[in-house]
């Protein structure tokens, strides 16, 4: 493995060639994402959507705990 590491052009090249890890796409690396063999790409936005409208009372506040 050390020889493979030394022969790789870069860390990204080593990870993609020997580990199947692609750091140059939007997939987060989730176990169910496309980098792990799924046909669905798991992006930061699809996992934690930031565009949801929050409603008052949806989350507890310190006063209610």
C-alpha positions in Angstrom: 0.0 0.0 0.0 2.9 2.4 0.7 4.2 1.8 -2.8 0.7 2.5 -4.3 0.6 5.7 -2.3 4.0 6.7 -3.5 3.2 5.9 -7.1 -0.1 7.9 -7.2 0.0 11.3 -8.8 -1.9 12.9 -5.9 -3.9 12.1 -2.8 -7.1 12.5 -4.9 -5.7 10.1 -7.5 -4.9 7.5 -4.8 -8.3 7.8 -3.1 -10.2 7.4 -6.4 -8.0 4.6 -7.8 -7.6 2.4 -4.8 -10.5 3.4 -2.5 -13.2 4.4 -5.0 -13.5 7.8 -3.2 -14.2 10.8 -5.5 -13.6 14.1 -3.8 -14.5 16.1 -7.0 -18.2 15.6 -7.0 -21.1 16.8 -4.8 -21.7 13.4 -3.2 -21.2 13.7 0.6 -19.8 10.2 0.9 -22.9 8.9 2.7 -23.1 5.1 2.9 -26.2 5.2 0.7 -24.7 7.8 -1.7 -23.5 7.4 -5.3 -19.9 7.1 -4.2 -20.9 4.0 -2.2 -22.6 2.3 -5.2 -26.1 3.8 -5.1 -27.7 5.4 -8.1 -28.7 8.4 -6.0 -26.3 11.2 -5.3 -26.5 12.5 -1.6 -25.6 16.1 -1.6 -25.3 18.5 1.3 -28.6 20.1 0.3 -30.5 16.8 -0.1 -29.4 15.5 3.3 -29.9 18.8 5.2 -32.3 21.0 3.3 -31.8 24.6 4.2 -34.8 25.9 2.4 -37.5 24.6 4.7 -39.9 27.1 6.2 -39.8 26.7 10.0 -43.0 27.1 11.9 -43.3 28.7 15.4 -43.5 26.0 18.0 -41.9 23.3 15.8 -38.7 23.1 17.9 -38.6 23.3 21.7 -37.1 26.4 23.3 -35.1 26.6 26.5 -38.2 28.0 28.3 -40.1 24.8 27.5 -37.4 22.4 28.6 
